[in-house]
Amino acid sequence: MNRIVRILACVVIGLAILACNLTNLLSSNGNAVTASPTQEIVQPSPTLAVTATPTQELVIPSPTVDESQPAANLEPCSLVTTAEVEAILAEPASPPNPVSGGCTFTNAKDSLYAVSVGAGQDQQAIGLMQGQAVLLGFAGAPLGADRMAKLKQLADGLDYKGFFGELVAAAKGSSIIKAQISEGGGNDLIYWAWITAQSRRQGALVVVRGPTMVNINLLVADTRTEESMLAASTALAEEIFKRLPSKFSLGGPAATPTLVPTQVQDLNATPTLVK
C-alpha cells in the first residue's frame, strides 16, 4: 500500500513531466477527462489594486528579460532549501531530487508527502501551465474537448490570466477542488488550487511576474490547513523569485512516468491519456 502511495506522490509532483502527454490529449478528437459537477466551493480572491492621485498614474513595471544576455542554466534544486521544505512538511525531508526541470523533496520517514518546485519562461512556462491542467483533470475537473482546445490555445499564447481563469471555471462545482486567481504584491497573477483527498491534501501555487513563472506543488498530511499552506507556499515563492536571474533555463533528467488508474482512485478520477 505504501508503495502505491509513494508512486502517487511521484505522479503529483511530476506534473510538469506530463506536459508532453497533455499536449497529445489536447490534440485528440474527443477523449477527455470528465467529472460530475457538484457544489461550487470557492469564490475568486479579491484583486489587490494600487491607487494614485488624480493627476498622476502610478505604474509598476513588470520584470522584463534582457535579450542581450544569455539564459543562465540553473540547477532546479538551487531554488529551495531543505529547511524551507521541512517547514512546510512539518517533519524532516529526504535529500532533494531534480526531476525534469524541477526539484522534489519527500518526507524522510515514509515518502508519503512531498514538495516540488519549478520555474520557467516561455516554453518551460507552458509546460508548468499544462501540468496544472493535468492536476485538475486527475482531481475530477470536467475538461472536455472544447475546453482542452481552448486551454492549449491560451497556453501557447502565454495568456496566463486566460489560462488560469479557465482552470478556475473548470473547478467550479467540484466537491474536492478549490481554485482561485488574484493579483497584488508585485505579481501579475497568483493561482492557487487546493484538493481534498483521502488522508492527505494537495496544493498548487503558480505566481507570474512578467515573463517568469514559479510553481510550487504540495502533497501534505490532512492536518495541514489550506490557509497555512497557501501562506507558506506564497512566502517560498517570494524567496524563489529572489534567487532567479532575469533570464534563465532549468535543466534536469527526462522521465516518463506510467500512470495507473488505481493510483488516483481517491481523487475520483481515472483519466486516460491519449497518444
C-alpha positions in Angstrom: 0.0 0.0 0.0 2.9 2.4 0.9 4.5 1.7 -2.4 1.3 2.7 -4.3 1.1 5.9 -2.2 4.7 6.7 -3.0 4.0 6.3 -6.6 1.1 8.7 -6.3 3.3 11.3 -4.7 5.7 11.0 -7.7 2.8 11.3 -10.1 1.6 14.5 -8.4 4.9 16.2 -8.0 6.0 15.2 -11.5 3.1 17.0 -13.2 5.5 19.1 -15.3 6.7 15.9 -16.8 3.2 15.1 -18.1 3.2 18.3 -20.2 4.0 16.4 -23.4 1.3 13.9 -22.6 -1.2 16.7 -22.0 -0.3 18.2 -25.4 -1.3 14.9 -27.0 -4.5 14.9 -25.1 -5.3 18.5 -26.2 -4.9 17.4 -29.8 -7.1 14.2 -29.5 -10.5 14.0 -31.1 -12.9 13.7 -28.2 -11.1 11.7 -25.5 -11.2 13.9 -22.4 -11.4 13.9 -18.6 -14.8 14.4 -17.1 -16.4 14.5 -13.7 -19.9 15.1 -12.4 -20.5 18.7 -11.1 -21.5 19.1 -7.5 -21.3 22.2 -5.5 -19.3 25.3 -6.0 -16.9 25.8 -3.1 -14.7 28.8 -3.8 -15.0 32.3 -5.0 -12.0 34.1 -6.6 -9.9 36.1 -4.2 -10.3 39.9 -4.4 -7.9 41.7 -6.7 -5.4 44.0 -4.9 -5.3 47.4 -6.5 -2.7 50.2 -6.5 -4.2 53.7 -6.2 -2.7 57.0 -7.3 -3.5 60.7 -7.1 -6.0 62.1 -9.8 -3.2 63.9 -11.6 -0.7 61.1 -11.7 -0.9 57.5 -12.7 1.2 55.1 -10.7 2.6 52.2 -12.9 4.6 49.3 -11.5 6.5 47.8 -14.4 6.7 44.0 -14.8 10.1 42.4 -14.9 11.5 42.0 -18.4 14.0 39.7 -20.0 17.3 41.2 -21.2 17.5 39.5 -24.6 21.2 40.6 -24.9 22.2 38.3 -22.1 22.4 34.5 -22.4 20.0 32.5 -20.4 21.5 31.2 -17.1 21.3 27.4 -16.9 20.2 26.8 -13.3 20.1 23.7 -11.2 16.5 23.2 -10.2 17.3 22.3 -6.6 19.1 25.7 -6.2 15.7 27.3 -5.9 14.8 25.9 -2.5 16.5 24.7 0.7 15.8 21.6 2.7 14.9 23.8 5.7 12.2 25.6 3.7 10.7 22.3 2.7 10.7 20.9 6.2 8.8 24.0 7.4 6.0 23.1 5.0 6.1 19.3 5.7 6.5 19.8 9.5 8.9 16.9 9.5 12.4 16.0 8.2 12.8 15.7 4.4 14.8 13.4 2.3 17.6 14.9 0.1 16.4 16.8 -3.0 15.8 15.0 -6.3 16.0 17.0 -9.5 13.3 15.8 -11.9 12.7 17.1 -15.4 13.4 20.8 -14.7 12.0 20.8 -11.2 13.1 19.7 -7.7 11.3 17.3 -5.5 11.5 16.6 -1.7 9.7 13.9 0.2 9.3 13.4 3.9 12.2 11.2 5.2 10.1 8.9 7.3 7.9 7.2 4.6 7.9 9.4 1.5 4.1 9.8 1.8 4.3 13.6 1.4 6.2 15.8 -0.9 7.0 19.3 -2.0 8.2 20.1 -5.6 9.2 23.5 -7.0 9.8 24.7 -10.5 10.2 27.8 -12.6 10.0 28.7 -16.2 9.9 31.2 -19.0 8.5 30.7 -22.5 8.2 27.0 -23.3 9.1 25.9 -19.8 6.3 28.1 -18.5 3.9 26.4 -21.0 4.9 23.1 -19.5 4.1 24.3 -16.0 0.7 25.5 -17.2 -0.1 22.2 -18.8 0.9 20.4 -15.6 -1.7 22.3 -13.6 -4.4 21.3 -16.1 -3.4 17.7 -15.7 -3.6 18.1 -11.9 -7.2 19.3 -12.1 -8.1 16.6 -14.6 -6.9 13.9 -12.3 -8.8 15.5 -9.4 -12.0 15.2 -11.5 -12.5 18.7 -13.0 -14.5 18.5 -16.2 -12.0 19.1 -19.0 -14.0 18.4 -22.2 -12.6 18.5 -25.7 -13.7 22.1 -26.3 -12.2 23.3 -23.0 -8.9 21.4 -23.6 -8.6 23.0 -27.1 -9.1 26.4 -25.5 -6.6 25.7 -22.8 -4.0 24.7 -25.4 -4.6 27.9 -27.3 -4.3 30.0 -24.2 -1.1 28.2 -23.1 0.6 28.5 -26.5 -0.2 32.3 -26.4 1.2 32.6 -22.9 -2.1 34.1 -21.8 -1.7 33.4 -18.1 -4.9 35.1 -16.9 -7.0 33.5 -19.6 -5.5 30.0 -18.9 -5.8 30.0 -15.1 -9.1 31.7 -15.3 -10.3 28.8 -17.4 -9.0 26.3 -14.8 -10.8 28.2 -12.0 -14.0 27.9 -14.1 -13.4 24.2 -14.6 -13.0 23.6 -10.9 -16.4 25.2 -10.0 -18.9 22.6 -9.0 -16.3 20.1 -7.7 -16.7 18.8 -4.2 -13.0 18.4 -3.7 -11.3 21.2 -5.7 -11.0 24.8 -4.7 -9.3 27.1 -7.2 -8.8 30.9 -7.4 -6.7 33.6 -9.0 -5.7 37.0 -7.7 -3.2 39.8 -8.2 -1.0 42.0 -6.0 2.2 42.1 -4.1 4.2 42.9 -7.3 2.7 39.8 -9.0 0.9 39.8 -12.3 -1.1 36.7 -11.3 -1.4 34.3 -8.4 -3.2 31.0 -8.9 -4.0 28.6 -6.1 -5.6 25.2 -6.1 -6.4 23.1 -3.1 -7.6 19.5 -3.5 -9.1 17.4 -0.6 -8.0 13.8 -1.0 -8.4 10.9 1.5 -5.9 11.2 4.4 -3.9 14.0 2.6 -4.2 17.3 0.9 -2.8 18.7 -2.4 -1.9 22.3 -3.1 -0.7 24.0 -6.2 0.6 27.6 -6.4 1.6 29.4 -9.5 2.9 33.0 -9.4 3.6 35.1 -12.5 5.8 38.1 -12.7 6.4 39.4 -16.2 7.9 36.5 -18.3 8.7 34.4 -15.2 6.5 31.7 -13.6 7.2 30.0 -10.3 5.3 26.8 -9.4 5.1 25.0 -6.1 3.2 21.7 -5.7 2.4 20.2 -2.3 1.3 16.7 -1.1 0.8 17.1 2.6 -1.0 15.5 5.6 -4.7 16.2 6.1 -3.7 18.0 9.3 -2.2 20.8 7.3 -4.7 23.6 6.7 -5.3 25.3 3.4 -4.6 28.7 4.9 -1.3 27.8 6.3 -0.2 26.0 3.2 -1.2 29.0 1.0 0.8 31.3 3.2 3.8 29.0 3.3 3.8 28.5 -0.5 3.5 32.2 -1.2 6.4 33.0 1.1 8.5 30.3 -0.5 7.6 31.7 -4.0 8.9 35.1 -2.9 12.2 33.6 -1.9 12.5 31.7 -5.2 12.0 34.9 -7.2 14.9 36.4 -5.3 17.1 33.6 -6.5 16.2 33.7 -10.2 18.1 35.8 -12.7 16.1 37.8 -15.3 16.7 35.2 -17.9 17.2 31.5 -17.2 16.6 27.9 -18.1 16.2 25.0 -15.7 17.5 21.6 -16.7 17.1 18.1 -15.4 16.9 14.4 -16.4 14.0 13.4 -18.6 11.5 10.8 -17.3 8.2 9.4 -18.4 6.1 8.0 -15.5 3.5 5.3 -16.0 0.0 6.3 -14.8 -2.1 3.6 -13.3 -5.8 4.4 -12.7 -5.9 2.8 -9.2 -3.2 5.2 -8.1 -5.7 8.1 -8.3 -9.0 6.4 -7.2 -9.1 8.6 -4.1 -9.1 11.7 -6.3 -12.3 10.5 -8.0 -10.6 10.3 -11.4 -9.4 7.6 -13.7 -8.1 9.6 -16.7 -6.9 8.1 -19.9 -4.0 9.9 -21.7 -4.4 9.5 -25.5 -1.3 9.2 -27.6 
